[in-house]
Amino acid sequence: MSRFIGDGIRVKGRFGDKVVSGRIISSRIISNELMYSVLLDNPISLRWQNEPVSTVLLSNDDIEIALS
């Protein structure tokens, strides 16, 4: 399903094996796929990062719920 979700919309989705939620801060097309930068409600720890991350990149397929 192709859809556009605007900046400022709250979303819930999956980043790898983690369920994340936050607010879209920007969007862009990367390799013909619409991607969203999401500022997380709660930073997550990733095994390949020393510090928790507060922003992730999600695709439409990664986003399960979009709320205004």
ZISULBEL-V783222 format. One record per residue. RES is the residue in three letters. PHI is phi as a letter, one per 30 degrees, with the letter a starting at -180 (* if undefined). NEAR is the number of other ideal C-beta (glycine too) atoms within 8 Angstrom. Layout:
res->RES phi->PHI near->NEAR
res->RES phi->PHI near->NEAR
This chain:
res->MET phi->* near->3
res->SER phi->c near->4
res->ARG phi->b near->5
res->PHE phi->c near->5
res->ILE phi->c near->11
res->GLY phi->d near->6
res->ASP phi->e near->7
res->GLY phi->i near->5
res->ILE phi->d near->11
res->ARG phi->d near->10
res->VAL phi->b near->16
res->LYS phi->b near->10
res->GLY phi->a near->13
res->ARG phi->b near->9
res->PHE phi->c near->9
res->GLY phi->i near->4
res->ASP phi->c near->3
res->LYS phi->c near->7
res->VAL phi->d near->6
res->VAL phi->b near->13
res->SER phi->b near->10
res->GLY phi->l near->11
res->ARG phi->c near->9
res->ILE phi->d near->16
res->ILE phi->c near->8
res->SER phi->a near->7
res->SER phi->b near->10
res->ARG phi->a near->7
res->ILE phi->c near->7
res->ILE phi->b near->6
res->SER phi->h near->4
res->ASN phi->i near->3
res->GLU phi->b near->8
res->LEU phi->d near->10
res->MET phi->b near->11
res->TYR phi->b near->13
res->SER phi->d near->12
res->VAL phi->c near->15
res->LEU phi->d near->9
res->LEU phi->d near->13
res->ASP phi->d near->4
res->ASN phi->b near->5
res->PRO phi->e near->7
res->ILE phi->c near->11
res->SER phi->c near->7
res->LEU phi->c near->7
res->ARG phi->d near->4
res->TRP phi->c near->3
res->GLN phi->c near->8
res->ASN phi->d near->2
res->GLU phi->c near->4
res->PRO phi->e near->8
res->VAL phi->c near->11
res->SER phi->c near->6
res->THR phi->b near->9
res->VAL phi->b near->11
res->LEU phi->c near->9
res->LEU phi->b near->12
res->SER phi->c near->10
res->ASN phi->e near->10
res->ASP phi->d near->4
res->ASP phi->d near->9
res->ILE phi->d near->13
res->GLU phi->c near->6
res->ILE phi->b near->7
res->ALA phi->b near->8
res->LEU phi->c near->7
res->SER phi->d near->4
